[in-house]
Amino acid sequence: MSYSGFSGRRNFGPREMHKAICADCKVECEVPFKPTEGRPVYCQDCLPKHRKPRF
């Protein structure tokens, strides 16, 4: 069985988006996961400021 060309992503069709409020700038945004109570959600502009650097 050959897996060449497999990119690791599967296409399950359009993602279900959920409305959330950014914990930093308080702007309403949409995220591709259901926000968990007690965990901050960030918009696309604020998210890079909170990501851990990858090595």
C-alpha positions in Angstrom: 0.0 0.0 0.0 1.5 3.3 -1.1 0.8 6.5 0.8 2.8 8.8 -1.5 1.0 12.1 -2.1 -0.9 11.9 1.2 -0.8 15.4 2.7 -2.2 14.5 6.1 -5.4 16.5 5.7 -8.7 15.0 4.9 -11.5 16.9 3.2 -14.8 16.3 5.0 -16.5 19.1 3.2 -17.2 22.6 4.6 -16.3 23.0 8.2 -19.0 23.9 10.7 -18.2 27.4 12.1 -19.2 28.7 15.5 -19.5 32.3 16.6 -17.2 33.4 19.4 -15.9 36.6 21.0 -12.1 37.2 20.8 -10.7 37.2 24.4 -8.3 40.1 23.4 -10.0 42.6 21.2 -13.7 41.5 22.0 -14.6 41.4 18.3 -17.1 38.7 17.2 -15.4 36.1 15.1 -16.1 32.6 13.7 -14.0 29.5 14.6 -14.0 26.0 13.1 -14.5 24.4 16.6 -17.1 24.7 19.4 -15.6 27.1 22.0 -15.1 25.5 25.4 -16.2 27.5 28.4 -13.3 28.8 30.4 -10.8 28.6 27.5 -10.0 31.8 25.6 -10.8 32.1 21.9 -8.8 34.5 19.7 -9.6 36.0 16.3 -7.3 35.6 13.3 -5.6 38.9 14.1 -4.9 38.1 17.8 -4.1 34.4 17.5 -0.5 34.8 16.4 0.3 36.8 19.6 -0.8 33.8 21.7 0.7 30.9 19.8 3.7 29.1 21.2 6.6 29.3 18.8 7.3 26.1 16.8 10.8 24.8 16.4 
